């Protein structure tokens, strides 16, 4: 814009916020009679005032608090006083310095082919919900340290599993041993939804070797 020769500046009073904190985001929501701003969650309150409470899945209950921010996401829970909302950056710095995955990874991740959500993790296992867009496919890939079970919940999958190519329909599954080249594709017109159960001693996302990829992500 600043390099354009066709720019006009008009003075006006419309209010401005760069929405640079959770407190500023909360100001976009209408307060109730007690000054509480509630967004996207089932919330039960008792003697609560001037709080911004935001959630997505779980019921949130609060008793006897004032002037707090409570942000509940699938990744983490944040509780802070409203005047210290900008200081969340210090938590990020501590997580990063400590090498905690929370500073860089989310439970739900978008990819060019669709998305995945980590439902549960534990010793030697991880469970994901994977959704593939119609006509999209993942890379032809291999994992050194993990095996995978794929269970189709809805839609139909075209699967490359080692030397075999097969179709896996709703309520069907296939098993992919560690070291097998494999690929997942949605040949249908509706989203493909499947549950992936990973098992192995190492389950991080960097255990992947890509051999072919329509999105240019070959190692």
Residue pairs with C-beta under 8 A, 6 or more apart in sequence:
1 7
17 24
17 27
18 24
19 25
19 28
20 86
21 85
21 86
21 88
22 52
22 54
22 69
22 71
22 78
22 80
22 85
22 88
23 52
23 69
23 82
23 83
23 85
24 85
25 52
25 54
26 37
26 39
26 52
26 54
26 69
26 82
27 37
29 37
29 38
29 39
29 52
30 37
31 37
32 38
34 45
34 48
34 49
34 50
35 49
35 50
35 51
36 45
36 48
36 49
36 50
36 51
36 52
36 53
37 51
37 52
37 53
38 53
38 54
39 52
39 53
39 54
40 54
40 55
40 56
41 53
41 54
41 55
41 56
41 58
41 59
41 60
41 72
42 55
42 58
42 59
42 60
43 53
43 55
43 59
43 60
43 61
43 62
44 59
44 60
44 61
44 62
45 53
45 61
45 62
45 63
46 62
46 63
46 64
47 63
47 64
48 62
48 63
48 64
48 65
48 66
49 66
49 67
50 66
50 67
50 82
51 62
51 65
51 66
51 67
51 68
51 69
51 70
51 82
52 68
52 69
52 70
52 82
53 60
53 62
53 69
53 70
54 70
54 71
54 72
55 70
55 71
55 72
55 73
56 72
56 73
56 74
57 72
57 74
58 72
60 70
60 72
62 70
67 81
67 82
67 83
68 79
68 80
68 81
68 82
69 78
69 79
69 80
69 81
69 82
69 85
70 77
70 78
70 79
71 77
71 78
72 78
74 106
74 107
74 108
74 117
75 102
75 106
75 107
76 102
78 88
78 91
80 87
80 88
92 103
95 102
95 103
96 103
96 104
105 205
107 117
107 118
108 115
108 116
108 117
108 118
109 115
109 116
109 117
111 138
112 136
112 215
113 132
113 133
113 136
113 137
113 138
113 215
114 130
114 131
114 132
114 133
114 136
114 186
114 191
114 192
115 130
115 131
116 128
116 129
116 130
116 131
116 196
117 128
117 129
118 126
118 127
118 128
119 127
119 128
119 129
119 195
120 126
120 127
121 127
121 203
124 199
124 200
124 201
124 203
125 197
125 198
125 199
125 203
126 197
126 198
126 203
127 195
127 196
127 197
127 198
128 195
128 196
128 198
129 193
129 194
129 195
129 196
130 184
130 193
130 194
130 195
130 196
131 191
131 192
131 193
132 138
132 155
132 157
132 184
132 185
132 186
132 191
132 192
132 194
133 186
133 191
134 186
134 188
134 189
134 190
134 191
134 192
135 186
135 187
136 185
136 186
137 158
137 183
137 184
137 185
137 186
137 214
138 183
138 184
138 185
139 183
139 210
139 211
139 212
139 213
139 214
139 215
139 217
139 218
140 160
140 181
140 182
140 183
140 210
140 211
140 212
140 213
141 181
141 182
141 183
141 208
141 209
141 210
141 211
142 179
142 180
142 181
142 182
142 208
142 209
142 211
143 178
143 179
143 200
143 207
143 208
143 209
144 178
144 179
144 202
144 207
144 209
145 178
145 200
145 201
145 202
145 203
145 207
146 178
146 198
146 199
146 200
146 202
146 203
146 207
147 175
147 176
147 177
147 178
147 198
147 199
147 200
148 175
148 176
148 182
148 196
148 197
148 198
148 199
149 173
149 174
149 175
149 176
149 196
149 197
149 199
150 157
150 159
150 168
150 173
150 174
150 175
150 176
150 184
150 194
150 195
150 196
151 172
151 173
151 194
151 195
151 196
151 197
152 168
152 169
152 170
152 171
152 172
152 173
152 192
152 193
152 194
153 170
153 193
153 194
153 195
154 170
154 190
154 191
154 192
154 193
155 170
155 186
155 188
155 190
155 191
155 192
155 193
155 194
156 167
156 168
156 169
156 170
156 186
156 187
156 188
156 192
157 167
157 168
157 184
157 185
157 186
157 192
157 194
158 165
158 166
158 167
158 184
158 185
158 186
158 187
159 165
159 166
159 167
159 168
159 174
159 182
159 183
159 184
159 185
160 181
160 182
160 183
161 174
161 176
161 180
161 182
162 176
162 180
162 181
162 182
166 174
167 187
168 174
176 182
178 200
181 211
183 212
184 192
184 194
186 192
209 219
210 217
210 218
210 219
211 218
212 218
